Amino acid sequence: MDPVQQLYFTTAAIIVVIGIYCVIYSRNMIKTIIGIEIITAAVNLNFLALGSKAGAVDSLAQSIVFTSIVIGAAIAAIALSLIIQVFRHYRTTDLRKLRRLRW
């Protein structure tokens, strides 16, 4: 394995850990969405690292990452609009307070 690819994989693993930490320990819905987007960025970095050969990136890997970025942006926009509606209705974005509402 190329040392540059090893660096990319290590960086992606660190970014995934940061994203998972943000998703698990965050009480705010916006921070949770940001954590999910961080994990998506790490997955995209892995796709590009796996598609690289001798300094050039395969066009299939680039197209998969581009499609993932577009879909991730659409999902983030929908999630943020839902968060705005939840905040308007309940006046909070705290996930623990919202969990208590279902009982």
N, C-alpha and C positions, 0 to 999 in steps of 0.2 A: 504494500500500500504506500502511496505517495505521502511524504511528510506533510504536504499542504492539505491533502485530504484528511489526514489524521487531525490536523489543527481545526479544520472545518467541523469534523465530527465531535471533537471535544468542545468546541464553542457551542455547537448546537445542543449538546447534552447539558451544558451549563445554562443555556437559555431556557431549555425545557424545565429544568429544576426551578428556575426563577419563576416561570409561568405557573407551574403547579403550586408553588408556594403562594403566589398571588391569588390563585383560585381557591385554595383550601382555607387560607387564613384571613381572607378579606371578608369584611361584613358588608361592604358597599357593593351595590350591583354594578356600578360603572367600573370599579376596580376589577371585578370578576370578569367582565367583558374584555378589559385590557389584558388580563392574564391569559384569556383564551386566544387573543390575537398574538400575544407573545409566543405561545406554544405553536401557533400556525406559522409564525415567522421562522421558528426553529425547524419545523418540518420542511418548509420551503428551502431552507439552507441545506438540509440533508439531501433533498432532491437534486439541487444544483451540484453538491459535492459528489453524489453518486454518478451524475451525468458528465462530470468533467474528466477529460482524458488529455494529458500533456498540455495543460493550460487552456484548452478549448472546451466549451460546454456544449453538449449535445442539444440540438434544436428541439427534440422531443421533451427533454427535461425542462427546457425553457418554456415551452408551451404549457406543460403541466403546471409549472409554478405560476405562470401568468394567469391561467384559468383559476388556480387556487386563490390568487390575490383578488381577482374580480369577484369570485363567489364570497370570499371572506369580507370584502368591503360591503357587499349587499347584505350579508348576515349581520354585520356590525351596525349598519344603518337601521335595519329592522329592529335589532335588539335595543339600540339607543332610543328609538321611537317608542318601543314598549316601556322602557324605563321612564321616559317622560310621562307617559300616560299613568303609570303606577304612581309616580311622584305627585301628579296632579290629583289623583284620587285619594291616596293614603297619606300624603305629605311626608313620606320617608322613602329612602332607598336602602335602608338597613335590612339585610336578608333575614336576620333573626327575628326582628319585629314582624316582618311579613309572614314568616312561618307560623307565628302564633295566631294569625288571623284565620287560618283554616279550621281551627278547633272551635 
